[in-house]
Amino acid sequence: MATQIIESVETRSGTRYKARVRLKLAGMKRQECCKTYSTLREAQRWAKRVYEATLRDGIEGLRRASRQAEPTVGDLIRCVLENSPTSEKLGRSKKAGLKSFLKLPIAQVPLSQLSSEHVVAHCELRLSINENLKPQTLSHDVSYLFTALKDAKAFYGYMVDCSFFSDLRSSLQRHNIIARSSERSRRPTQLELINISSVFIEQYHNNKGGIPMLDILNLALLTALRRSELVNIRWCDVNWTEKSLKVRSRKHPQNHLRHTDTIYLNEDALKIISNQPLGNDNDFIFPYKADAISNEWKKAREQLNIIDLRFHDIRAEAACRFFEYGFSAVEVSKVTGHRNLDVLNNHYLRLRVVPTSNYPNL
Protein backbone atom coordinates (compact mmCIF):
# COMPACT_ATOMS: atom_id res chain seq x y z
CA MET A 1 0.00 0.00 0.00
CA ALA A 2 1.28 3.46 -0.91
CA THR A 3 0.71 6.56 1.22
CA GLN A 4 1.60 10.21 0.80
CA ILE A 5 2.19 12.72 3.56
CA ILE A 6 3.11 16.41 3.52
CA GLU A 7 4.61 17.99 6.64
CA SER A 8 5.44 21.62 7.33
CA VAL A 9 8.98 22.29 8.53
CA GLU A 10 9.98 25.54 10.23
CA THR A 11 13.37 26.85 9.18
CA ARG A 12 15.25 30.13 9.66
CA SER A 13 14.15 31.27 6.22
CA GLY A 14 10.49 30.40 6.90
CA THR A 15 8.11 27.49 6.49
CA ARG A 16 9.02 24.71 4.06
CA TYR A 17 7.05 21.60 3.12
CA LYS A 18 8.35 18.05 3.12
CA ALA A 19 6.51 15.64 0.85
CA ARG A 20 6.90 11.95 1.68
CA VAL A 21 5.70 8.87 -0.20
CA ARG A 22 5.92 5.44 1.43
CA LEU A 23 5.31 1.94 0.13
CA LYS A 24 4.26 -0.76 2.59
CA LEU A 25 3.82 -4.47 2.00
CA ALA A 26 2.14 -6.65 4.66
CA GLY A 27 2.14 -3.65 6.99
CA MET A 28 5.89 -3.15 6.83
CA LYS A 29 7.67 -0.18 5.21
CA ARG A 30 9.56 -1.31 2.14
CA GLN A 31 10.62 1.96 0.51
CA GLU A 32 10.34 5.68 1.20
CA CYS A 33 11.10 8.81 -0.76
CA CYS A 34 10.85 12.42 0.40
CA LYS A 35 11.61 15.88 -0.90
CA THR A 36 11.31 19.39 0.57
CA TYR A 37 9.86 22.40 -1.24
CA SER A 38 9.35 26.09 -0.57
CA THR A 39 5.60 26.00 -1.25
CA LEU A 40 2.79 23.65 -0.37
CA ARG A 41 1.61 23.47 -3.97
CA GLU A 42 5.00 22.28 -5.21
CA ALA A 43 5.12 19.62 -2.52
CA GLN A 44 1.60 18.44 -3.34
CA ARG A 45 2.39 18.25 -7.05
CA TRP A 46 5.55 16.18 -6.47
CA ALA A 47 3.83 13.88 -3.98
CA LYS A 48 0.95 13.26 -6.36
CA ARG A 49 3.29 12.41 -9.25
CA VAL A 50 5.39 10.00 -7.18
CA TYR A 51 2.33 8.47 -5.49
CA GLU A 52 0.66 7.73 -8.84
CA ALA A 53 3.89 6.21 -10.19
CA THR A 54 4.09 4.01 -7.09
CA LEU A 55 0.52 2.80 -7.45
CA ARG A 56 1.13 2.03 -11.09
CA ASP A 57 4.57 0.36 -10.96
CA GLY A 58 5.17 -0.50 -7.32
CA ILE A 59 8.62 -0.16 -5.83
CA GLU A 60 10.25 0.39 -9.22
CA GLY A 61 7.89 3.27 -9.91
CA LEU A 62 8.77 4.85 -6.55
CA ARG A 63 12.50 4.55 -7.19
CA ARG A 64 12.24 5.84 -10.73
CA ALA A 65 10.07 8.82 -9.74
CA SER A 66 12.37 9.75 -6.88
CA ARG A 67 15.35 9.87 -9.25
CA GLN A 68 13.62 12.12 -11.77
CA ALA A 69 15.11 15.57 -12.18
CA GLU A 70 13.19 18.78 -11.52
CA PRO A 71 10.77 19.93 -14.22
CA THR A 72 12.12 21.62 -17.32
CA VAL A 73 10.79 24.29 -19.65
CA GLY A 74 9.72 21.46 -21.97
CA ASP A 75 7.74 19.76 -19.19
CA LEU A 76 5.93 23.01 -18.48
CA ILE A 77 5.10 23.62 -22.15
CA ARG A 78 3.75 20.07 -22.55
CA CYS A 79 1.59 20.62 -19.49
CA VAL A 80 0.16 23.83 -20.99
CA LEU A 81 -0.44 22.12 -24.35
CA GLU A 82 -2.11 19.03 -22.92
CA ASN A 83 -4.21 20.19 -19.97
CA SER A 84 -7.37 22.20 -19.46
CA PRO A 85 -7.99 25.12 -19.29
CA THR A 86 -4.83 26.33 -21.04
CA SER A 87 -5.01 23.91 -23.98
CA GLU A 88 -8.55 25.07 -24.81
CA LYS A 89 -7.52 28.72 -25.21
CA LEU A 90 -4.56 28.14 -27.54
CA GLY A 91 -4.97 29.35 -31.09
CA ARG A 92 -3.32 27.58 -33.99
CA SER A 93 -0.34 29.95 -34.18
CA LYS A 94 0.36 29.91 -30.44
CA LYS A 95 0.07 26.12 -30.30
CA ALA A 96 2.53 25.72 -33.19
CA GLY A 97 4.85 28.28 -31.60
CA LEU A 98 4.91 26.45 -28.26
CA LYS A 99 5.48 23.09 -29.96
CA SER A 100 8.52 24.53 -31.74
CA PHE A 101 10.15 25.18 -28.35
CA LEU A 102 10.11 21.44 -27.63
CA LYS A 103 12.55 20.80 -30.50
CA LEU A 104 15.14 23.30 -29.28
CA PRO A 105 17.68 23.30 -26.39
CA ILE A 106 15.68 25.72 -24.23
CA ALA A 107 13.20 22.89 -23.59
CA GLN A 108 15.89 21.08 -21.56
CA VAL A 109 16.56 23.98 -19.19
CA PRO A 110 15.39 23.30 -15.60
CA LEU A 111 12.75 25.82 -14.57
CA SER A 112 14.68 26.86 -11.48
CA GLN A 113 17.59 27.89 -13.70
CA LEU A 114 15.67 29.67 -16.46
CA SER A 115 16.98 33.19 -16.98
CA SER A 116 17.13 35.96 -19.57
CA GLU A 117 20.37 34.47 -20.91
CA HIS A 118 18.52 31.31 -21.96
CA VAL A 119 15.87 33.31 -23.83
CA VAL A 120 18.51 35.43 -25.57
CA ALA A 121 20.40 32.25 -26.55
CA HIS A 122 17.14 30.83 -27.92
CA CYS A 123 16.61 33.94 -30.08
CA GLU A 124 20.21 33.79 -31.34
CA LEU A 125 19.81 30.10 -32.20
CA ARG A 126 16.61 30.76 -34.10
CA LEU A 127 18.38 33.48 -36.10
CA SER A 128 21.32 31.19 -36.84
CA ILE A 129 18.94 28.52 -38.17
CA ASN A 130 17.03 31.02 -40.30
CA GLU A 131 18.82 34.31 -40.96
CA ASN A 132 15.68 35.68 -42.67
CA LEU A 133 13.64 35.33 -39.50
CA LYS A 134 11.87 38.58 -38.74
CA PRO A 135 12.04 40.33 -35.34
CA GLN A 136 8.24 40.16 -35.23
CA THR A 137 8.39 36.35 -35.30
CA LEU A 138 10.88 36.25 -32.44
CA SER A 139 8.66 38.64 -30.53
CA HIS A 140 5.88 36.08 -30.81
CA ASP A 141 8.26 33.41 -29.49
CA VAL A 142 9.05 35.46 -26.41
CA SER A 143 5.39 36.30 -25.81
CA TYR A 144 4.28 32.67 -26.16
CA LEU A 145 6.91 31.50 -23.68
CA PHE A 146 6.07 34.24 -21.17
CA THR A 147 2.35 33.46 -21.35
CA ALA A 148 2.98 29.72 -20.95
CA LEU A 149 5.13 30.32 -17.86
CA LYS A 150 2.51 32.57 -16.26
CA ASP A 151 -0.34 30.17 -17.02
CA ALA A 152 1.54 27.13 -15.73
CA LYS A 153 2.39 29.02 -12.55
CA ALA A 154 -1.24 30.04 -12.03
CA PHE A 155 -3.04 26.83 -13.02
CA TYR A 156 -0.61 23.99 -12.37
CA GLY A 157 1.54 25.16 -9.49
CA TYR A 158 4.84 25.38 -11.34
CA MET A 159 7.29 27.57 -9.47
CA VAL A 160 9.02 29.77 -12.00
CA ASP A 161 10.38 33.31 -11.91
CA CYS A 162 8.93 35.43 -14.74
CA SER A 163 10.10 38.77 -13.39
CA PHE A 164 13.04 39.08 -15.78
CA PHE A 165 10.80 39.17 -18.87
CA SER A 166 9.90 42.86 -18.60
CA ASP A 167 13.52 44.08 -18.72
CA LEU A 168 14.41 41.38 -21.25
CA ARG A 169 11.72 42.45 -23.72
CA SER A 170 12.81 46.07 -23.48
CA SER A 171 16.45 45.14 -24.21
CA LEU A 172 15.56 42.84 -27.09
CA GLN A 173 13.44 45.58 -28.67
CA ARG A 174 16.17 48.18 -28.23
CA HIS A 175 18.64 45.96 -30.09
CA ASN A 176 16.06 45.09 -32.78
CA ILE A 177 16.11 41.38 -31.95
CA ILE A 178 12.35 41.49 -31.48
CA ALA A 179 9.85 44.07 -32.76
CA ARG A 180 6.16 44.78 -32.91
CA SER A 181 4.29 43.82 -36.05
CA SER A 182 4.81 46.48 -38.69
CA GLU A 183 1.84 48.30 -40.18
CA ARG A 184 0.92 47.29 -43.72
CA SER A 185 0.09 49.81 -46.41
CA ARG A 186 -0.42 47.37 -49.28
CA ARG A 187 -3.58 47.72 -51.35
CA PRO A 188 -4.27 45.67 -54.49
CA THR A 189 -4.30 47.62 -57.71
CA GLN A 190 -7.26 47.37 -60.03
CA LEU A 191 -5.12 45.51 -62.57
CA GLU A 192 -4.03 42.98 -59.92
CA LEU A 193 -7.64 42.31 -58.98
CA ILE A 194 -8.63 41.89 -62.63
CA ASN A 195 -5.78 39.44 -63.25
CA ILE A 196 -6.48 37.44 -60.09
CA SER A 197 -10.17 37.28 -61.00
CA SER A 198 -9.22 35.96 -64.45
CA VAL A 199 -7.21 33.16 -62.85
CA PHE A 200 -10.15 32.21 -60.62
CA ILE A 201 -12.54 32.24 -63.57
CA GLU A 202 -10.24 29.85 -65.44
CA GLN A 203 -9.99 27.62 -62.37
CA TYR A 204 -13.77 27.48 -62.13
CA HIS A 205 -14.17 26.42 -65.77
CA ASN A 206 -11.53 23.71 -65.33
CA ASN A 207 -12.93 22.43 -62.02
CA LYS A 208 -16.52 23.40 -61.29
CA GLY A 209 -16.47 21.37 -58.09
CA GLY A 210 -13.61 23.38 -56.63
CA ILE A 211 -13.59 26.37 -54.31
CA PRO A 212 -15.55 29.30 -55.84
CA MET A 213 -12.67 31.70 -55.25
CA LEU A 214 -14.05 34.46 -57.47
CA ASP A 215 -17.27 34.57 -55.43
CA ILE A 216 -15.32 34.47 -52.16
CA LEU A 217 -13.02 37.27 -53.34
CA ASN A 218 -15.89 39.48 -54.45
CA LEU A 219 -17.89 38.84 -51.28
CA ALA A 220 -14.84 39.73 -49.21
CA LEU A 221 -14.53 43.00 -51.14
CA LEU A 222 -18.20 43.77 -50.50
CA THR A 223 -18.30 42.84 -46.79
CA ALA A 224 -14.73 43.09 -45.39
CA LEU A 225 -15.17 39.66 -43.80
CA ARG A 226 -12.19 37.62 -42.67
CA ARG A 227 -11.46 34.20 -44.17
CA SER A 228 -12.65 32.50 -40.99
CA GLU A 229 -15.87 34.53 -41.04
CA LEU A 230 -16.57 33.76 -44.68
CA VAL A 231 -16.30 30.00 -44.22
CA ASN A 232 -18.44 30.08 -41.06
CA ILE A 233 -21.49 31.74 -42.65
CA ARG A 234 -24.54 29.47 -42.50
CA TRP A 235 -27.69 29.74 -44.58
CA CYS A 236 -29.69 30.60 -41.46
CA ASP A 237 -27.47 33.66 -40.95
CA VAL A 238 -28.82 35.35 -44.08
CA ASN A 239 -31.95 37.48 -43.69
CA TRP A 240 -33.21 37.93 -47.23
CA THR A 241 -36.03 40.27 -46.20
CA GLU A 242 -33.85 42.71 -44.28
CA LYS A 243 -30.87 42.12 -46.59
CA SER A 244 -28.61 41.43 -43.63
CA LEU A 245 -26.08 38.86 -42.51
CA LYS A 246 -25.35 37.66 -38.98
CA VAL A 247 -21.59 37.28 -38.44
CA ARG A 248 -20.88 35.05 -35.47
CA SER A 249 -17.84 34.68 -33.23
CA ARG A 250 -15.99 37.77 -34.41
CA LYS A 251 -12.65 38.65 -32.90
CA HIS A 252 -12.58 40.85 -29.84
CA PRO A 253 -9.76 43.06 -28.45
CA GLN A 254 -9.70 40.61 -25.55
CA ASN A 255 -8.82 37.39 -27.37
CA HIS A 256 -10.86 35.10 -25.12
CA LEU A 257 -14.05 36.99 -25.94
CA ARG A 258 -16.11 36.83 -29.13
CA HIS A 259 -19.06 38.83 -30.36
CA THR A 260 -21.80 38.61 -32.99
CA ASP A 261 -22.55 41.41 -35.44
CA THR A 262 -25.22 42.00 -38.06
CA ILE A 263 -24.09 43.66 -41.27
CA TYR A 264 -26.17 44.77 -44.24
CA LEU A 265 -25.64 43.40 -47.74
CA ASN A 266 -26.10 45.12 -51.06
CA GLU A 267 -27.67 43.44 -54.07
CA ASP A 268 -24.34 42.22 -55.43
CA ALA A 269 -23.47 40.48 -52.16
CA LEU A 270 -26.92 38.87 -51.96
CA LYS A 271 -26.58 37.65 -55.54
CA ILE A 272 -23.22 36.03 -54.81
CA ILE A 273 -24.70 34.17 -51.84
CA SER A 274 -27.82 33.10 -53.76
CA ASN A 275 -25.61 31.62 -56.51
CA GLN A 276 -24.11 29.07 -54.10
CA PRO A 277 -25.57 25.53 -53.91
CA LEU A 278 -28.50 25.74 -51.49
CA GLY A 279 -28.19 23.76 -48.27
CA ASN A 280 -30.04 23.27 -45.00
CA ASP A 281 -30.32 26.12 -42.51
CA ASN A 282 -27.28 25.02 -40.51
CA ASP A 283 -25.13 24.18 -43.53
CA PHE A 284 -22.18 26.39 -44.36
CA ILE A 285 -22.55 28.50 -47.48
CA PHE A 286 -18.85 28.07 -48.21
CA PRO A 287 -17.98 24.64 -46.74
CA TYR A 288 -14.23 24.97 -46.96
CA LYS A 289 -11.27 25.48 -44.63
CA ALA A 290 -9.92 28.99 -44.21
CA ASP A 291 -6.44 27.66 -45.04
CA ALA A 292 -7.76 26.29 -48.35
CA ILE A 293 -8.71 29.85 -49.35
CA SER A 294 -5.21 31.05 -48.49
CA ASN A 295 -3.65 28.24 -50.51
CA GLU A 296 -5.71 29.05 -53.61
CA TRP A 297 -4.92 32.75 -53.20
CA LYS A 298 -1.20 32.00 -52.93
CA LYS A 299 -1.26 29.86 -56.09
CA ALA A 300 -2.95 32.62 -58.09
CA ARG A 301 -0.59 35.26 -56.73
CA GLU A 302 2.49 33.20 -57.59
CA GLN A 303 1.12 32.38 -61.04
CA LEU A 304 0.86 36.11 -61.73
CA ASN A 305 4.12 37.02 -59.96
CA ILE A 306 2.27 39.39 -57.63
CA ILE A 307 4.45 40.27 -54.66
CA ASP A 308 3.40 40.74 -51.03
CA LEU A 309 -0.36 40.63 -51.42
CA ARG A 310 -2.20 38.60 -48.81
CA PHE A 311 -5.83 37.59 -48.81
CA HIS A 312 -6.22 39.53 -45.55
CA ASP A 313 -5.27 42.68 -47.49
CA ILE A 314 -8.64 42.32 -49.23
CA ARG A 315 -10.31 43.04 -45.89
CA ALA A 316 -8.29 46.26 -45.61
CA GLU A 317 -9.14 47.13 -49.22
CA ALA A 318 -12.84 46.70 -48.47
CA ALA A 319 -12.54 48.93 -45.39
CA CYS A 320 -10.80 51.59 -47.48
CA ARG A 321 -13.52 51.42 -50.13
CA PHE A 322 -16.27 51.87 -47.52
CA PHE A 323 -14.47 54.97 -46.23
CA GLU A 324 -13.95 56.31 -49.75
CA TYR A 325 -17.66 55.76 -50.50
CA GLY A 326 -18.44 58.20 -47.68
CA PHE A 327 -18.79 55.98 -44.60
CA SER A 328 -17.47 57.47 -41.36
CA ALA A 329 -14.82 55.58 -39.40
CA VAL A 330 -17.49 54.53 -36.89
CA GLU A 331 -19.73 53.23 -39.67
CA VAL A 332 -16.83 51.31 -41.22
CA SER A 333 -16.09 49.76 -37.81
CA LYS A 334 -19.69 48.49 -37.63
CA VAL A 335 -19.07 46.56 -40.85
CA THR A 336 -15.57 45.31 -40.08
CA GLY A 337 -16.40 44.48 -36.46
CA HIS A 338 -13.60 46.53 -34.93
CA ARG A 339 -14.25 47.54 -31.33
CA ASN A 340 -11.08 49.63 -31.30
CA LEU A 341 -11.07 52.48 -33.81
CA ASP A 342 -7.29 52.88 -33.44
CA VAL A 343 -6.80 49.40 -34.90
CA LEU A 344 -9.12 50.22 -37.79
CA ASN A 345 -7.42 53.55 -38.44
CA ASN A 346 -3.81 52.39 -38.09
CA HIS A 347 -3.99 48.97 -39.76
CA TYR A 348 -6.94 48.89 -42.14
CA LEU A 349 -7.60 52.38 -43.47
CA ARG A 350 -4.60 52.46 -45.80
CA LEU A 351 -5.36 55.85 -47.22
CA ARG A 352 -3.00 58.42 -48.66
CA VAL A 353 -3.61 62.15 -48.38
CA VAL A 354 -3.19 63.53 -51.89
CA PRO A 355 -2.71 67.32 -52.26
CA THR A 356 -5.41 69.08 -54.27
CA SER A 357 -6.15 72.67 -55.26
CA ASN A 358 -8.05 73.01 -51.99
CA TYR A 359 -5.12 71.81 -49.88
CA PRO A 360 -4.52 74.40 -47.11
CA ASN A 361 -1.65 76.86 -47.53
CA LEU A 362 0.25 78.85 -44.94
C-alpha positions as CSV (number, residue, x, y, z in Angstrom):
1,M,0.0,0.0,0.0
2,A,1.3,3.5,-0.9
3,T,0.7,6.6,1.2
4,Q,1.6,10.2,0.8
5,I,2.2,12.7,3.6
6,I,3.1,16.4,3.5
7,E,4.6,18.0,6.6
8,S,5.4,21.6,7.3
9,V,9.0,22.3,8.5
10,E,10.0,25.5,10.2
11,T,13.4,26.9,9.2
12,R,15.3,30.1,9.7
13,S,14.1,31.3,6.2
14,G,10.5,30.4,6.9
15,T,8.1,27.5,6.5
16,R,9.0,24.7,4.1
17,Y,7.1,21.6,3.1
18,K,8.4,18.0,3.1
19,A,6.5,15.6,0.9
20,R,6.9,12.0,1.7
21,V,5.7,8.9,-0.2
22,R,5.9,5.4,1.4
23,L,5.3,1.9,0.1
24,K,4.3,-0.8,2.6
25,L,3.8,-4.5,2.0
26,A,2.1,-6.6,4.7
27,G,2.1,-3.7,7.0
28,M,5.9,-3.1,6.8
29,K,7.7,-0.2,5.2
30,R,9.6,-1.3,2.1
31,Q,10.6,2.0,0.5
32,E,10.3,5.7,1.2
33,C,11.1,8.8,-0.8
34,C,10.9,12.4,0.4
35,K,11.6,15.9,-0.9
36,T,11.3,19.4,0.6
37,Y,9.9,22.4,-1.2
38,S,9.3,26.1,-0.6
39,T,5.6,26.0,-1.2
40,L,2.8,23.6,-0.4
41,R,1.6,23.5,-4.0
42,E,5.0,22.3,-5.2
43,A,5.1,19.6,-2.5
44,Q,1.6,18.4,-3.3
45,R,2.4,18.2,-7.1
46,W,5.6,16.2,-6.5
47,A,3.8,13.9,-4.0
48,K,0.9,13.3,-6.4
49,R,3.3,12.4,-9.3
50,V,5.4,10.0,-7.2
51,Y,2.3,8.5,-5.5
52,E,0.7,7.7,-8.8
53,A,3.9,6.2,-10.2
54,T,4.1,4.0,-7.1
55,L,0.5,2.8,-7.4
56,R,1.1,2.0,-11.1
57,D,4.6,0.4,-11.0
58,G,5.2,-0.5,-7.3
59,I,8.6,-0.2,-5.8
60,E,10.2,0.4,-9.2
61,G,7.9,3.3,-9.9
62,L,8.8,4.8,-6.6
63,R,12.5,4.6,-7.2
64,R,12.2,5.8,-10.7
65,A,10.1,8.8,-9.7
66,S,12.4,9.7,-6.9
67,R,15.3,9.9,-9.3
68,Q,13.6,12.1,-11.8
69,A,15.1,15.6,-12.2
70,E,13.2,18.8,-11.5
71,P,10.8,19.9,-14.2
72,T,12.1,21.6,-17.3
73,V,10.8,24.3,-19.7
74,G,9.7,21.5,-22.0
75,D,7.7,19.8,-19.2
76,L,5.9,23.0,-18.5
77,I,5.1,23.6,-22.2
78,R,3.7,20.1,-22.5
79,C,1.6,20.6,-19.5
80,V,0.2,23.8,-21.0
81,L,-0.4,22.1,-24.3
82,E,-2.1,19.0,-22.9
83,N,-4.2,20.2,-20.0
84,S,-7.4,22.2,-19.5
85,P,-8.0,25.1,-19.3
86,T,-4.8,26.3,-21.0
87,S,-5.0,23.9,-24.0
88,E,-8.5,25.1,-24.8
89,K,-7.5,28.7,-25.2
90,L,-4.6,28.1,-27.5
91,G,-5.0,29.3,-31.1
92,R,-3.3,27.6,-34.0
93,S,-0.3,30.0,-34.2
94,K,0.4,29.9,-30.4
95,K,0.1,26.1,-30.3
96,A,2.5,25.7,-33.2
97,G,4.9,28.3,-31.6
98,L,4.9,26.4,-28.3
99,K,5.5,23.1,-30.0
100,S,8.5,24.5,-31.7
101,F,10.1,25.2,-28.4
102,L,10.1,21.4,-27.6
103,K,12.6,20.8,-30.5
104,L,15.1,23.3,-29.3
105,P,17.7,23.3,-26.4
106,I,15.7,25.7,-24.2
107,A,13.2,22.9,-23.6
108,Q,15.9,21.1,-21.6
109,V,16.6,24.0,-19.2
110,P,15.4,23.3,-15.6
111,L,12.8,25.8,-14.6
112,S,14.7,26.9,-11.5
113,Q,17.6,27.9,-13.7
114,L,15.7,29.7,-16.5
115,S,17.0,33.2,-17.0
116,S,17.1,36.0,-19.6
117,E,20.4,34.5,-20.9
118,H,18.5,31.3,-22.0
119,V,15.9,33.3,-23.8
120,V,18.5,35.4,-25.6
121,A,20.4,32.3,-26.5
122,H,17.1,30.8,-27.9
123,C,16.6,33.9,-30.1
124,E,20.2,33.8,-31.3
125,L,19.8,30.1,-32.2
126,R,16.6,30.8,-34.1
127,L,18.4,33.5,-36.1
128,S,21.3,31.2,-36.8
129,I,18.9,28.5,-38.2
130,N,17.0,31.0,-40.3
131,E,18.8,34.3,-41.0
132,N,15.7,35.7,-42.7
133,L,13.6,35.3,-39.5
134,K,11.9,38.6,-38.7
135,P,12.0,40.3,-35.3
136,Q,8.2,40.2,-35.2
137,T,8.4,36.3,-35.3
138,L,10.9,36.3,-32.4
139,S,8.7,38.6,-30.5
140,H,5.9,36.1,-30.8
141,D,8.3,33.4,-29.5
142,V,9.1,35.5,-26.4
143,S,5.4,36.3,-25.8
144,Y,4.3,32.7,-26.2
145,L,6.9,31.5,-23.7
146,F,6.1,34.2,-21.2
147,T,2.3,33.5,-21.3
148,A,3.0,29.7,-20.9
149,L,5.1,30.3,-17.9
150,K,2.5,32.6,-16.3
151,D,-0.3,30.2,-17.0
152,A,1.5,27.1,-15.7
153,K,2.4,29.0,-12.5
154,A,-1.2,30.0,-12.0
155,F,-3.0,26.8,-13.0
156,Y,-0.6,24.0,-12.4
157,G,1.5,25.2,-9.5
158,Y,4.8,25.4,-11.3
159,M,7.3,27.6,-9.5
160,V,9.0,29.8,-12.0
161,D,10.4,33.3,-11.9
162,C,8.9,35.4,-14.7
163,S,10.1,38.8,-13.4
164,F,13.0,39.1,-15.8
165,F,10.8,39.2,-18.9
166,S,9.9,42.9,-18.6
167,D,13.5,44.1,-18.7
168,L,14.4,41.4,-21.2
169,R,11.7,42.4,-23.7
170,S,12.8,46.1,-23.5
171,S,16.4,45.1,-24.2
172,L,15.6,42.8,-27.1
173,Q,13.4,45.6,-28.7
174,R,16.2,48.2,-28.2
175,H,18.6,46.0,-30.1
176,N,16.1,45.1,-32.8
177,I,16.1,41.4,-31.9
178,I,12.4,41.5,-31.5
179,A,9.9,44.1,-32.8
180,R,6.2,44.8,-32.9
181,S,4.3,43.8,-36.0
182,S,4.8,46.5,-38.7
183,E,1.8,48.3,-40.2
184,R,0.9,47.3,-43.7
185,S,0.1,49.8,-46.4
186,R,-0.4,47.4,-49.3
187,R,-3.6,47.7,-51.4
188,P,-4.3,45.7,-54.5
189,T,-4.3,47.6,-57.7
190,Q,-7.3,47.4,-60.0
191,L,-5.1,45.5,-62.6
192,E,-4.0,43.0,-59.9
193,L,-7.6,42.3,-59.0
194,I,-8.6,41.9,-62.6
195,N,-5.8,39.4,-63.2
196,I,-6.5,37.4,-60.1
197,S,-10.2,37.3,-61.0
198,S,-9.2,36.0,-64.5
199,V,-7.2,33.2,-62.9
200,F,-10.1,32.2,-60.6
201,I,-12.5,32.2,-63.6
202,E,-10.2,29.9,-65.4
203,Q,-10.0,27.6,-62.4
204,Y,-13.8,27.5,-62.1
205,H,-14.2,26.4,-65.8
206,N,-11.5,23.7,-65.3
207,N,-12.9,22.4,-62.0
208,K,-16.5,23.4,-61.3
209,G,-16.5,21.4,-58.1
210,G,-13.6,23.4,-56.6
211,I,-13.6,26.4,-54.3
212,P,-15.5,29.3,-55.8
213,M,-12.7,31.7,-55.3
214,L,-14.1,34.5,-57.5
215,D,-17.3,34.6,-55.4
216,I,-15.3,34.5,-52.2
217,L,-13.0,37.3,-53.3
218,N,-15.9,39.5,-54.5
219,L,-17.9,38.8,-51.3
220,A,-14.8,39.7,-49.2
221,L,-14.5,43.0,-51.1
222,L,-18.2,43.8,-50.5
223,T,-18.3,42.8,-46.8
224,A,-14.7,43.1,-45.4
225,L,-15.2,39.7,-43.8
226,R,-12.2,37.6,-42.7
227,R,-11.5,34.2,-44.2
228,S,-12.7,32.5,-41.0
229,E,-15.9,34.5,-41.0
230,L,-16.6,33.8,-44.7
231,V,-16.3,30.0,-44.2
232,N,-18.4,30.1,-41.1
233,I,-21.5,31.7,-42.6
234,R,-24.5,29.5,-42.5
235,W,-27.7,29.7,-44.6
236,C,-29.7,30.6,-41.5
237,D,-27.5,33.7,-41.0
238,V,-28.8,35.3,-44.1
239,N,-32.0,37.5,-43.7
240,W,-33.2,37.9,-47.2
241,T,-36.0,40.3,-46.2
242,E,-33.8,42.7,-44.3
243,K,-30.9,42.1,-46.6
244,S,-28.6,41.4,-43.6
245,L,-26.1,38.9,-42.5
246,K,-25.4,37.7,-39.0
247,V,-21.6,37.3,-38.4
248,R,-20.9,35.1,-35.5
249,S,-17.8,34.7,-33.2
250,R,-16.0,37.8,-34.4
251,K,-12.6,38.6,-32.9
252,H,-12.6,40.9,-29.8
253,P,-9.8,43.1,-28.5
254,Q,-9.7,40.6,-25.5
255,N,-8.8,37.4,-27.4
256,H,-10.9,35.1,-25.1
257,L,-14.1,37.0,-25.9
258,R,-16.1,36.8,-29.1
259,H,-19.1,38.8,-30.4
260,T,-21.8,38.6,-33.0
261,D,-22.6,41.4,-35.4
262,T,-25.2,42.0,-38.1
263,I,-24.1,43.7,-41.3
264,Y,-26.2,44.8,-44.2
265,L,-25.6,43.4,-47.7
266,N,-26.1,45.1,-51.1
267,E,-27.7,43.4,-54.1
268,D,-24.3,42.2,-55.4
269,A,-23.5,40.5,-52.2
270,L,-26.9,38.9,-52.0
271,K,-26.6,37.6,-55.5
272,I,-23.2,36.0,-54.8
273,I,-24.7,34.2,-51.8
274,S,-27.8,33.1,-53.8
275,N,-25.6,31.6,-56.5
276,Q,-24.1,29.1,-54.1
277,P,-25.6,25.5,-53.9
278,L,-28.5,25.7,-51.5
279,G,-28.2,23.8,-48.3
280,N,-30.0,23.3,-45.0
281,D,-30.3,26.1,-42.5
282,N,-27.3,25.0,-40.5
283,D,-25.1,24.2,-43.5
284,F,-22.2,26.4,-44.4
285,I,-22.6,28.5,-47.5
286,F,-18.8,28.1,-48.2
287,P,-18.0,24.6,-46.7
288,Y,-14.2,25.0,-47.0
289,K,-11.3,25.5,-44.6
290,A,-9.9,29.0,-44.2
291,D,-6.4,27.7,-45.0
292,A,-7.8,26.3,-48.3
293,I,-8.7,29.8,-49.3
294,S,-5.2,31.1,-48.5
295,N,-3.6,28.2,-50.5
296,E,-5.7,29.1,-53.6
297,W,-4.9,32.7,-53.2
298,K,-1.2,32.0,-52.9
299,K,-1.3,29.9,-56.1
300,A,-2.9,32.6,-58.1
301,R,-0.6,35.3,-56.7
302,E,2.5,33.2,-57.6
303,Q,1.1,32.4,-61.0
304,L,0.9,36.1,-61.7
305,N,4.1,37.0,-60.0
306,I,2.3,39.4,-57.6
307,I,4.4,40.3,-54.7
308,D,3.4,40.7,-51.0
309,L,-0.4,40.6,-51.4
310,R,-2.2,38.6,-48.8
311,F,-5.8,37.6,-48.8
312,H,-6.2,39.5,-45.5
313,D,-5.3,42.7,-47.5
314,I,-8.6,42.3,-49.2
315,R,-10.3,43.0,-45.9
316,A,-8.3,46.3,-45.6
317,E,-9.1,47.1,-49.2
318,A,-12.8,46.7,-48.5
319,A,-12.5,48.9,-45.4
320,C,-10.8,51.6,-47.5
321,R,-13.5,51.4,-50.1
322,F,-16.3,51.9,-47.5
323,F,-14.5,55.0,-46.2
324,E,-14.0,56.3,-49.8
325,Y,-17.7,55.8,-50.5
326,G,-18.4,58.2,-47.7
327,F,-18.8,56.0,-44.6
328,S,-17.5,57.5,-41.4
329,A,-14.8,55.6,-39.4
330,V,-17.5,54.5,-36.9
331,E,-19.7,53.2,-39.7
332,V,-16.8,51.3,-41.2
333,S,-16.1,49.8,-37.8
334,K,-19.7,48.5,-37.6
335,V,-19.1,46.6,-40.9
336,T,-15.6,45.3,-40.1
337,G,-16.4,44.5,-36.5
338,H,-13.6,46.5,-34.9
339,R,-14.2,47.5,-31.3
340,N,-11.1,49.6,-31.3
341,L,-11.1,52.5,-33.8
342,D,-7.3,52.9,-33.4
343,V,-6.8,49.4,-34.9
344,L,-9.1,50.2,-37.8
345,N,-7.4,53.6,-38.4
346,N,-3.8,52.4,-38.1
347,H,-4.0,49.0,-39.8
348,Y,-6.9,48.9,-42.1
349,L,-7.6,52.4,-43.5
350,R,-4.6,52.5,-45.8
351,L,-5.4,55.8,-47.2
352,R,-3.0,58.4,-48.7
353,V,-3.6,62.1,-48.4
354,V,-3.2,63.5,-51.9
355,P,-2.7,67.3,-52.3
356,T,-5.4,69.1,-54.3
357,S,-6.1,72.7,-55.3
358,N,-8.0,73.0,-52.0
359,Y,-5.1,71.8,-49.9
360,P,-4.5,74.4,-47.1
361,N,-1.7,76.9,-47.5
362,L,0.2,78.8,-44.9
